[in-house]
Amino acid sequence: MTRVAAVDCGTNSIRLLVADADPATGALTDLDRRMTIVRLGQGVDRTGRLAPEALERTFAACREYAEVIKEHGARHLRFVATSASRDAENRDDFVRGVLDILGVEPEVITGDQEAEFSFTGATRELTGRQDLRRPFLVVDIGGGSTEFVVGDDHVRAARSVDVGCVRMTERHLVRDGAVTDPPTGEQIAAMRADIEAALDLAEETVPLREARTLVGLAGSVTTVSAIAQDLPEYDSTAIHHSRVSRDRVREISDWLLRSTHAERAAVPSMHPGRVDVIGAGALVLLAIMERIGAEEVVVSEHDILDGIAWSVA
């Protein structure tokens, strides 16, 4: 066994996994898995810079994670940063802060690298399943970007495009500094057009329609699954490898986009940090399913974080 720690810092959240990895069996045993909404990408699409308050929220989470890593005695740590820190003019401030707190420099990876990690984390457990047809299309809907990866045992093609739940919300659903509650039909139509254009870009390099199994990752997808199951609280065990039909995703997406902040916040499985961005995330998922003709999405709680952990092991 190798005890490893992995941190995935995205546009909306930062997550930690401390696990024991057994390369001989392919087993990854969780010791601690946690997520904090820090909204690092707050305003990046508009200003091109990481906001001071967003950096401080992220550094506070890093200080908490440093204690957890120390308690578990993980000797190997890899910190991967994705879309928001890749785009920001002042990303050096972010790099210095993480280095001071955790002792490692965050790797600001490319979208293609992000996709590779996501694919490994999501499909390592699925490769022996006889009920799932290949190739897989792994879709990781993040805050700032969405990664598309097609592959069997290994990646065949990958592409990252700049549509994510935070970026789409800030670009289309914010008026006078606040999220429209609920959004107008015109706002939703503009957002959908943006998503469709991004899918066109993805299809230039990734054969999306060749996929036979769609695997969905990250908070927007797992939250849609929790809503579909009417869970009384967020339950990773119930969500992991659940399946949600396209019709059910459409129903949920439509409801989220016509609901108010208070109605979404009242959903028992909804993380408070996702209340304002979940509508956009659900619409991205629906657009993908409709584009490729997927009848269902297989939901995975294992994603880029698990892929990062395996890369350390």
Secondary structure, DSSP 8 states (H G I E B T S, - for coil): -EEEEEEEE-SSEEEEEEEEEETTTTEEEEEEEEEEE--TTTTHHHHSS--HHHHHHHHHHHHHHHHHHHHHT--EEEEEE-HHHHH-TTHHHHHHHHHHHHSS--EE--HHHHHHHHHHHHHTTTTT-TTS-SSEEEEEE-SS-EEEEEESSSEEEEEEES--HHHHIIIIIEETTEE-SS--HHHHHHHHHHHHHHHHHHHHHS-GGG-SEEEEESHHHHHHHHHHTT-SS--HHHHTT-EEEHHHHHHHHHHHHHS-HHHHHT-TT--GGGTTTHHHHHHHHHHHHHHHT-SEEEE-S-SHHHHHHHHH-
